[in-house]
Amino acid sequence: MSKVLMKGNEAIGEGAIRAGCRHFFGYPITPQSELPHYLAKRMPEVGGVFLQAESETSSINMVYGAAGAGFRTMTSSSSPGLSLMQEGISYLVGAELPCVIVNVMRGGPGLGNIAPAQGDYFQAVKGGGHGDYKLVVLAPASVQEIIDLMQLAFDLSDKYRTPVMVVGDGILGQMMEPVELADEVSLPEVPVKPWAASGLKGRTKPNIINSLYIVPEDCEALNQRLFAKYAEITAQETRWEEYRLEDAEIVLTGFGTAARIAKSVVDKARAEGIKAGLIRPITLWPFPSEVYAKAAAHAAKFLCVEMSMGQMIEDVRLAVNGQKPVHFYGRSGGMVPLAKDVLAEVKKLMAGGE
């Protein structure tokens, strides 16, 4: 193992390479442009395909083609670009095609700005396109975790034949941290895909990749099959981090960069005699609802910290189910919560304020 200093966007690319991805289709947009820049160099080195498409709409449809042929494939963009991909993502889900989609979020709505934000939570976890569907959504909080979760993203995508989204923000994409990497890049074992449209190979009937179900009964059967799959994913793949939670009287929660800030506030609050703890969802979907319900048995209050006007808080409130009050602190439009301000909010809440 070697320790290397890497930028978050580059770690996404390297993590994908080490996960066996050899097909990338994308379009540059700040603050994730270093990712396609990195893969433009790395993909040819490992015999892969890098293609800069003319738009995000083209990118996601190229992913559809490569995934349908059975290849590990991905795309990446930032907030406005993901909006352009939503129709294609819905098609990928309907055709049950595995792929990985990365969103390095920026300030919005509209063109917004290139500063870090988390305002795409709803789009990611509620299904940003049309129809009844879910995406597995992974949210790393460090550059090392980016490397690790990219491998998991491709594995889950192939295991369940579903698109997986990895969400970060401009801070995670631009920051540099040391990561541990294996000295040799060895291709992981990729499962056989007998459903892929990759030639007859001795079969008499071709495989058809399709998301069109004209007969309503057939389309309903697809939806029922998808949601049976989602139930299995929820039971088997929900992930989270707990920090100093056992005796916490106030539980902070957040994902990605906001969770890093909240984690530092937990230590600062503990130093001042406040029993604070943290729940950090690693899978934003499936959401780790049970850990919140369990914490509500001993915690007095929850504080959701986000880089938005408040989106994940809705899932936290559903999980807590009215057992305890759930409060919110957030900044939006590219502004980042400061630890001192979050700590002040914790003190206010523990002193009886609202």
C-alpha positions in Angstrom: 0.0 0.0 0.0 1.1 3.5 -0.8 -0.1 6.8 0.7 -0.8 9.4 -2.0 -2.0 13.0 -1.8 -5.1 13.2 -4.1 -7.7 15.7 -4.9 -11.3 14.5 -4.4 -12.2 14.7 -8.1 -9.1 12.7 -9.1 -9.9 10.1 -6.4 -13.3 9.6 -8.0 -11.6 8.8 -11.3 -8.9 6.6 -9.7 -11.5 4.8 -7.6 -13.5 4.1 -10.8 -10.4 2.7 -12.6 -9.6 0.4 -9.7 -13.3 -0.8 -9.6 -13.0 -2.0 -13.2 -14.6 0.9 -15.0 -13.2 1.3 -18.5 -15.8 3.5 -20.1 -16.4 7.1 -19.2 -18.7 9.5 -21.0 -19.1 13.1 -19.7 -19.0 16.8 -20.1 -16.8 19.2 -18.1 -18.5 21.5 -15.6 -17.1 23.2 -12.5 -16.5 22.0 -9.8 -16.0 18.5 -11.1 -13.9 19.3 -14.2 -10.8 17.7 -12.8 -12.5 14.3 -12.9 -12.9 14.1 -16.7 -9.5 15.8 -17.0 -8.0 13.0 -14.9 -9.8 10.2 -16.7 -8.8 11.6 -20.1 -5.3 10.7 -19.2 -5.9 7.6 -17.1 -8.4 5.7 -19.3 -6.0 5.3 -22.3 -3.3 4.1 -19.9 -5.5 1.1 -18.8 -7.0 0.4 -22.2 -10.3 2.2 -21.5 -12.5 4.6 -23.4 -12.8 8.3 -22.5 -15.3 10.3 -24.6 -16.2 13.9 -24.0 -19.7 14.2 -25.3 -21.3 17.3 -26.6 -23.7 17.6 -23.7 -24.8 15.9 -20.5 -27.9 14.5 -22.4 -25.6 12.8 -24.8 -23.4 11.5 -22.0 -26.1 9.7 -20.1 -27.4 8.1 -23.3 -23.9 6.9 -24.1 -23.8 5.3 -20.7 -27.1 3.6 -21.5 -25.4 2.0 -24.6 -22.3 0.9 -22.8 -24.2 -0.5 -19.8 -26.5 -2.3 -22.2 -23.5 -4.0 -23.8 -22.4 -5.2 -20.4 -19.5 -2.8 -19.6 -18.8 -1.1 -16.3 -19.4 2.5 -17.2 -20.0 5.9 -15.6 -20.6 9.6 -16.1 -20.2 12.6 -13.9 -21.4 16.2 -13.7 -22.4 18.9 -11.4 -25.9 20.1 -10.4 -27.3 21.7 -13.7 -25.8 18.9 -15.7 -27.5 16.3 -13.6 -30.8 18.0 -14.3 -30.2 17.4 -18.0 -29.6 13.7 -17.4 -32.8 12.9 -15.6 -34.7 11.4 -18.6 -31.8 9.2 -19.4 -31.5 8.1 -15.7 -35.1 7.1 -15.7 -34.5 5.0 -18.9 -31.5 3.3 -17.3 -33.7 2.4 -14.3 -36.5 1.1 -16.6 -34.0 -1.0 -18.5 -32.4 -2.2 -15.3 -28.9 -1.2 -16.4 -26.0 -1.0 -14.0 -23.9 2.2 -14.1 -22.5 4.8 -11.8 -23.4 8.5 -11.9 -21.4 11.1 -9.9 -22.8 14.5 -8.9 -20.3 17.0 -7.4 -22.9 19.5 -6.2 -22.7 23.3 -6.6 -24.9 26.2 -5.6 -28.3 26.7 -7.1 -31.1 26.9 -8.2 -30.6 27.8 -11.9 -27.0 28.3 -13.0 -26.2 29.3 -9.4 -22.5 29.3 -8.9 -19.5 27.0 -8.6 -19.4 27.0 -4.8 -20.1 23.8 -2.8 -23.7 23.0 -1.9 -26.1 20.1 -1.1 -29.3 21.3 -2.7 -29.6 18.2 -5.0 -30.5 15.8 -2.2 -34.2 15.6 -3.2 -33.2 15.1 -6.8 -30.9 12.2 -5.9 -33.0 10.3 -3.3 -36.6 10.9 -4.4 -36.0 10.1 -8.1 -35.3 13.1 -10.2 -36.8 11.8 -13.4 -40.2 10.4 -14.3 -41.8 7.3 -12.9 -41.6 5.2 -9.7 -38.0 4.5 -9.0 -35.1 4.8 -6.6 -31.4 5.2 -7.0 -28.9 3.8 -4.5 -27.2 7.0 -3.3 -23.7 7.0 -1.6 -22.3 10.0 0.1 -18.6 10.0 1.0 -17.2 12.4 3.5 -13.5 12.2 2.8 -11.2 11.6 -0.1 -10.3 8.1 1.2 -14.0 7.2 1.4 -14.5 8.4 -2.2 -12.0 5.8 -3.3 -13.7 3.1 -1.2 -17.3 4.0 -2.1 -16.5 4.1 -5.9 -15.7 0.4 -5.6 -18.8 -0.3 -3.7 -20.9 1.8 -6.2 -19.9 -0.4 -9.1 -20.4 -3.6 -7.1 -23.9 -2.7 -5.9 -24.8 -1.5 -9.4 -23.9 -4.9 -10.9 -25.3 -6.9 -8.0 -28.8 -5.3 -8.3 -28.8 -4.2 -11.9 -29.5 -0.6 -11.0 -27.9 2.8 -11.4 -25.9 4.0 -8.4 -25.3 7.7 -7.7 -22.3 9.0 -5.7 -22.9 12.6 -4.4 -20.3 15.0 -3.1 -20.0 18.7 -3.2 -17.4 21.3 -4.4 -15.4 21.0 -1.2 -15.0 17.3 -1.4 -14.2 17.5 -5.1 -11.5 20.2 -4.7 -9.9 19.3 -1.4 -6.7 17.2 -1.2 -6.2 14.5 1.4 -3.9 11.5 1.8 -5.3 8.2 0.6 -4.0 4.7 0.8 -3.9 2.9 -2.6 -2.8 -0.6 -3.5 0.6 -0.5 -5.3 -0.8 -2.7 -8.2 -4.1 -2.1 -10.0 -5.8 -5.5 -10.5 -9.1 -5.8 -12.2 -11.9 -6.9 -9.8 -14.0 -9.9 -10.7 -16.9 -8.5 -12.6 -20.1 -10.6 -12.6 -21.1 -12.3 -15.8 -24.0 -10.5 -17.5 -26.0 -13.0 -19.6 -28.7 -10.3 -20.2 -26.3 -7.9 -22.0 -26.7 -7.0 -25.7 -23.3 -8.2 -26.6 -23.9 -10.6 -29.5 -25.7 -13.9 -29.7 -22.7 -16.0 -28.6 -24.5 -19.3 -29.3 -27.9 -18.2 -28.4 -30.8 -18.3 -30.9 -32.6 -15.4 -29.4 -31.1 -11.9 -29.1 -31.1 -9.9 -25.8 -33.2 -6.8 -26.0 -32.4 -3.8 -23.8 -35.6 -1.8 -23.4 -37.6 0.4 -21.0 -40.8 0.5 -23.1 -43.7 -1.5 -21.8 -46.8 -0.7 -23.9 -49.1 -3.2 -22.1 -50.0 -1.7 -18.6 -49.9 -5.1 -16.9 -46.3 -5.5 -18.1 -45.3 -2.1 -16.9 -46.8 -2.7 -13.5 -44.9 -6.0 -13.3 -41.7 -4.0 -13.9 -42.5 -1.6 -11.1 -43.3 -4.5 -8.8 -40.0 -6.2 -9.7 -38.1 -2.9 -9.1 -39.7 -2.3 -5.7 -39.0 -5.9 -4.6 -35.4 -5.2 -5.5 -35.5 -1.9 -3.5 -36.8 -3.8 -0.5 -33.8 -6.2 -0.7 -31.4 -3.3 -1.0 -32.9 -1.5 2.0 -32.5 -4.7 4.1 -29.0 -5.5 2.9 -27.2 -2.3 1.9 -28.1 0.5 4.3 -24.9 2.1 5.7 -24.2 4.9 8.2 -21.6 6.1 10.8 -22.3 6.7 14.5 -20.0 8.9 16.5 -20.3 9.3 20.3 -23.9 8.4 20.0 -24.4 6.0 23.0 -25.3 8.7 25.6 -26.0 11.6 23.4 -28.7 14.1 24.5 -28.5 16.0 21.3 -27.8 14.2 18.0 -26.3 16.1 15.1 -26.7 14.7 11.7 -25.6 15.5 8.2 -23.9 14.0 5.2 -20.7 14.7 3.3 -19.0 18.0 4.1 -21.7 19.1 6.5 -21.2 15.9 8.5 -17.5 16.6 8.9 -18.4 20.0 10.3 -21.0 18.5 12.6 -18.5 15.8 13.8 -16.1 18.6 14.9 -18.9 20.3 16.7 -19.7 17.1 18.6 -16.1 17.2 20.0 -16.3 20.9 20.8 -19.7 20.4 22.6 -18.4 17.4 24.6 -15.4 19.6 25.7 -18.0 22.0 27.1 -20.0 19.3 28.9 -22.7 18.9 26.3 -23.5 15.3 25.5 -23.6 15.5 21.7 -23.4 12.7 19.1 -23.5 12.2 15.4 -25.4 10.1 12.9 -23.9 10.3 9.4 -25.8 8.5 6.6 -23.4 6.9 4.1 -26.3 5.7 2.0 -28.7 8.6 1.5 -30.9 6.0 -0.1 -31.7 3.6 1.4 -31.9 6.0 4.4 -30.8 4.6 7.7 -34.1 5.3 9.4 -33.8 2.7 12.2 -30.7 4.3 13.8 -32.5 7.6 14.2 -35.5 5.8 15.7 -33.2 4.0 18.1 -31.4 7.2 19.1 -34.7 9.0 19.8 -35.1 6.6 22.8 -32.4 8.4 24.7 -31.7 11.7 22.9 -33.7 14.8 23.7 -33.2 16.6 20.4 -31.9 16.3 16.9 -30.1 19.0 14.8 -29.8 18.5 11.1 -26.9 20.4 9.5 -27.0 20.9 5.8 -25.6 23.0 3.0 -29.1 23.7 1.7 -32.4 25.2 2.9 -33.3 21.9 4.4 -33.9 18.7 2.5 -32.4 15.7 4.4 -34.3 17.0 7.4 -37.5 15.7 6.0 -36.2 12.1 6.0 -34.8 12.6 9.5 -38.2 13.8 10.7 -39.9 10.8 9.1 -37.3 8.5 10.8 -37.7 10.1 14.3 -41.5 10.0 13.7 -42.4 12.7 16.2 -40.7 11.0 19.2 -38.3 14.0 19.7 -38.0 17.5 18.1 -35.8 17.8 15.0 -34.2 21.2 14.4 -32.3 22.6 11.5 -29.2 24.6 10.8 -28.1 25.3 7.2 -26.5 27.6 4.8 -27.3 27.6 1.1 -26.3 29.0 -2.3 -22.7 27.9 -1.9 -22.3 29.1 1.7 -20.8 26.6 4.2 -21.9 26.3 7.8 -19.1 27.3 10.3 -18.4 25.1 13.3 -18.7 28.0 15.7 -22.2 28.8 14.4 -23.4 25.2 14.6 -22.0 25.0 18.1 -23.8 28.2 19.1 -27.0 26.6 17.8 -26.3 23.4 19.9 -25.9 25.6 23.0 -29.1 27.5 22.3 -31.1 24.3 21.8 -29.7 22.7 25.0 -30.4 25.8 26.9 -34.1 25.5 26.0 -34.2 27.8 22.9 -35.9 27.0 19.6 
